[in-house]
Amino acid sequence: MNLLYQLFADIDIFWVLSIAIAILILDVFVLGTTALLLVSVALFVFAGLTLLVDDPIALTWSIPAILVVLFGIQRVLINASVLQKLPHQEKRSGTFKAIVQLAEDPESSSDYFFSYKDDKQAGSEDRKPDQKRYKASLPDGRFYLLDQNPKLYDGQRIKLSISTDEITRIVKYYE
């Protein structure tokens, strides 16, 4: 272990800086990613730390400490820069105002199948009569398929209650 401590104590700062610059150029300009950016910045910090610290043991153990600290800083910066909430952070239940829209026909894919089946005369058609399906469009962009209800029409405003398990219930109809 003393050999490892002595190796890091005797390392030349210019070689560390050269390796850090080479990794930075390779990562950003050649590979086009920022996957090795953390390692490059850690080498820059290590080179600066070698000027301040003379203890070879502290210098050796500073390498994983630098990586952990930089990784933590990276996570904080990424979380601060992302404004969109994660799905588990969003309020999914409650009462919301929504607009009713005509949903795409859930039978549209079966139309193709049954017409193909009729062309091949594979059997009789077992289809339900055409019924319109509606969906509720919330202001945040979410959509919920509504149960069939004769009171619904396209463009209608409703108040929708959403439970924690994403079950919808219409609370109020606006005309």
C-alpha positions in Angstrom: 0.0 0.0 0.0 2.9 2.3 0.7 4.0 1.8 -2.9 0.6 3.1 -4.1 0.8 6.1 -1.8 4.3 6.9 -3.1 3.1 6.5 -6.7 0.4 9.1 -6.2 2.7 11.4 -4.3 5.4 11.4 -7.0 3.0 11.9 -9.9 3.7 14.8 -12.1 1.0 17.5 -12.2 1.6 18.2 -15.9 0.9 14.6 -16.8 -2.4 14.6 -14.8 -3.4 17.9 -16.6 -2.4 16.4 -20.0 -4.5 13.3 -19.4 -7.5 15.5 -18.2 -7.3 17.6 -21.3 -7.0 14.5 -23.5 -10.0 12.9 -21.9 -12.0 16.2 -22.2 -11.1 16.5 -25.9 -11.8 12.8 -26.6 -15.1 12.9 -24.8 -16.6 16.2 -26.1 -15.2 16.5 -29.5 -14.5 13.0 -30.7 -17.2 10.9 -29.0 -19.7 13.8 -28.8 -20.9 12.9 -25.3 -20.2 14.1 -21.8 -19.9 10.7 -20.2 -16.2 11.1 -19.3 -16.6 14.8 -18.2 -16.8 13.8 -14.6 -13.4 12.0 -14.8 -11.8 14.9 -16.6 -13.0 17.4 -14.0 -11.9 15.1 -11.2 -8.4 15.0 -12.7 -8.3 18.8 -12.8 -9.3 18.9 -9.2 -6.8 16.2 -8.3 -4.0 18.2 -10.0 -5.0 21.3 -8.0 -5.1 19.3 -4.8 -1.6 18.0 -5.3 -0.3 21.5 -5.1 -2.0 22.0 -1.7 -1.6 18.6 0.0 1.8 16.9 0.8 0.5 13.8 2.6 0.6 10.9 0.2 -2.1 9.0 2.1 -4.5 11.9 2.0 -3.7 12.5 -1.7 -4.4 8.8 -2.6 -7.7 8.7 -0.7 -8.8 12.0 -2.1 -9.3 10.4 -5.5 -12.5 8.5 -4.6 -13.6 11.4 -2.4 -13.3 13.8 -5.3 -15.3 11.5 -7.6 -18.1 11.1 -5.0 -18.3 14.8 -4.3 -18.3 15.7 -8.0 -21.0 13.1 -8.7 -23.1 14.6 -5.9 -22.6 18.1 -7.3 -23.5 16.8 -10.8 -26.8 15.3 -9.5 -27.7 18.5 -7.8 -27.1 20.6 -10.9 -29.0 18.2 -13.1 -32.0 18.2 -10.7 -31.9 22.0 -10.5 -31.9 22.4 -14.3 -34.8 20.0 -15.0 -38.1 21.8 -14.5 -40.3 18.9 -15.4 -41.6 16.9 -12.5 -41.2 13.1 -12.4 -44.4 11.0 -12.7 -44.4 10.1 -9.0 -44.1 13.8 -8.1 -47.1 15.0 -10.0 -50.5 15.3 -8.4 -52.5 12.6 -10.2 -55.6 12.5 -8.0 -58.2 15.2 -7.3 -60.9 17.1 -9.1 -60.0 18.8 -12.4 -61.9 20.7 -15.1 -61.7 19.0 -18.5 -63.0 19.2 -22.0 -64.7 16.2 -23.6 -63.4 15.1 -27.0 -64.4 12.4 -29.3 -61.9 9.5 -28.8 -60.6 7.6 -31.8 -62.8 4.7 -32.6 -61.5 1.7 -30.5 -63.1 -0.5 -33.2 -61.0 1.0 -36.1 -58.4 -1.7 -36.0 -61.1 -4.4 -36.0 -62.6 -2.8 -39.1 -59.6 -3.8 -41.0 -59.6 -7.3 -39.5 -63.3 -7.9 -40.2 -63.1 -6.6 -43.7 -60.2 -9.0 -44.3 -62.1 -11.8 -42.7 -65.2 -11.1 -44.9 -63.0 -11.1 -48.0 -61.6 -14.5 -47.0 -65.1 -15.7 -45.7 -63.6 -17.1 -42.5 -66.7 -16.7 -40.5 -69.5 -14.4 -39.4 -69.0 -10.9 -38.1 -69.4 -10.6 -34.3 -69.3 -6.8 -33.9 -71.1 -4.5 -31.6 -73.1 -1.6 -33.0 -71.1 1.6 -33.4 -71.0 3.6 -30.3 -69.1 6.8 -29.8 -66.4 6.9 -27.1 -65.3 10.1 -25.4 -62.1 11.1 -23.6 -61.5 13.9 -21.1 -58.7 16.3 -22.0 -57.1 18.0 -18.9 -55.3 21.3 -19.2 -51.9 19.6 -18.4 -52.2 17.4 -21.4 -53.4 14.2 -19.8 -56.3 12.2 -21.3 -58.7 9.8 -19.6 -61.1 7.6 -21.5 -64.6 8.1 -20.1 -67.4 5.6 -19.6 -70.1 5.6 -22.2 -72.7 8.2 -21.2 -75.5 9.7 -23.3 -75.1 13.1 -21.7 -71.6 13.6 -23.2 -70.9 15.4 -26.5 -67.8 16.7 -28.2 -66.5 20.1 -26.8 -68.5 19.8 -23.5 -66.9 21.1 -20.3 -67.0 18.8 -17.3 -65.6 18.5 -13.8 -63.7 15.2 -13.4 -62.8 13.4 -10.2 -59.7 11.2 -10.4 -58.9 8.8 -7.7 -55.5 7.7 -6.6 -55.7 4.6 -8.7 -56.6 6.7 -11.8 -60.3 5.8 -11.9 -62.4 8.7 -13.3 -65.8 9.8 -12.4 -67.7 12.8 -13.8 -68.8 15.2 -11.0 -70.5 18.0 -12.9 -71.6 18.7 -16.5 -71.3 22.3 -17.8 -73.5 23.4 -20.7 
